[in-house]
Amino acid sequence: NLVFNTDFGKHIYYLLVVFTTVGIPYLLLKVKEFFNHERFDGRGYPDGLKGENIPYLSRIIAIADTYDAMTSERPYRPALSTEIA
């Protein structure tokens, strides 16, 4: 098993999984969707997209990332249960 010291390391690992699963050309077309931090209220970055203008894949990744953040142990707080998250 691989051990990651940072969330960034985990993201790189998952990126490599996607590279090997769906292929490099597809991923290159989707890089922007994977690496943005848009918010549904339009206050995100890099483009300040709002609501339905945020790509669907980006919205799915945002939900999964939020759930992972809530249910993972952090140095400043314990992980939440799946019921609470």
C-alpha positions as CSV (number, residue, x, y, z in Angstrom):
1,N,0.0,0.0,0.0
2,L,1.1,3.5,-0.8
3,V,1.3,6.0,2.0
4,F,0.7,9.7,1.3
5,N,1.7,12.5,3.6
6,T,-0.5,15.1,2.1
7,D,-3.9,15.4,0.4
8,F,-2.0,16.6,-2.7
9,G,-0.2,13.3,-2.8
10,K,-3.6,11.5,-2.8
11,H,-4.8,13.7,-5.7
12,I,-1.8,12.9,-7.7
13,Y,-2.3,9.2,-7.1
14,Y,-6.0,9.4,-8.2
15,L,-4.9,11.4,-11.2
16,L,-2.5,8.6,-12.2
17,V,-5.4,6.0,-11.7
18,V,-7.5,8.1,-14.1
19,F,-4.6,8.4,-16.6
20,T,-4.3,4.6,-16.7
21,T,-8.0,3.9,-16.7
22,V,-9.5,6.3,-19.3
23,G,-6.4,7.3,-21.2
24,I,-4.2,10.3,-21.4
25,P,-6.0,12.2,-24.3
26,Y,-9.4,12.1,-22.4
27,L,-7.8,13.3,-19.2
28,L,-6.0,16.1,-20.9
29,L,-9.3,17.4,-22.2
30,K,-10.7,17.2,-18.6
31,V,-7.8,18.6,-16.6
32,K,-9.5,21.9,-16.0
33,E,-12.6,20.1,-14.7
34,F,-10.5,18.1,-12.3
35,F,-8.4,20.9,-11.0
36,N,-10.7,23.8,-10.2
37,H,-12.3,25.0,-7.1
38,E,-15.5,26.6,-8.4
39,R,-18.4,27.2,-6.0
40,F,-22.1,26.9,-6.8
41,D,-22.6,30.5,-5.5
42,G,-20.0,31.8,-8.0
43,R,-17.3,32.7,-5.5
44,G,-14.9,30.0,-6.5
45,Y,-11.8,30.0,-8.7
46,P,-10.3,30.0,-11.3
47,D,-13.2,31.2,-13.4
48,G,-15.9,32.2,-10.9
49,L,-18.4,29.9,-12.5
50,K,-21.8,29.7,-10.9
51,G,-24.5,27.1,-10.7
52,E,-25.2,25.1,-13.8
53,N,-22.2,26.7,-15.6
54,I,-19.9,24.6,-13.5
55,P,-19.1,21.4,-15.4
56,Y,-21.0,18.4,-14.2
57,L,-17.9,16.4,-13.6
58,S,-16.5,19.2,-11.4
59,R,-19.6,19.2,-9.3
60,I,-19.4,15.5,-8.7
61,I,-15.7,15.8,-7.7
62,A,-16.5,18.7,-5.4
63,I,-19.1,16.5,-3.6
64,A,-16.8,13.6,-3.3
65,D,-13.9,15.8,-2.1
66,T,-16.1,17.4,0.6
67,Y,-17.4,14.0,1.8
68,D,-13.8,12.7,2.0
69,A,-12.7,15.8,3.9
70,M,-15.4,15.4,6.4
71,T,-14.9,11.7,7.0
72,S,-11.1,11.8,7.1
73,E,-9.1,12.3,10.3
74,R,-7.5,15.8,10.4
75,P,-4.8,17.1,12.7
76,Y,-7.3,19.7,14.0
77,R,-10.4,17.5,14.4
78,P,-11.5,13.9,14.4
79,A,-13.3,12.4,11.4
80,L,-17.0,12.7,11.2
81,S,-19.1,9.5,10.9
82,T,-20.7,8.7,7.6
83,E,-24.1,9.4,9.2
84,I,-23.2,12.9,10.2
85,A,-21.3,13.7,7.0
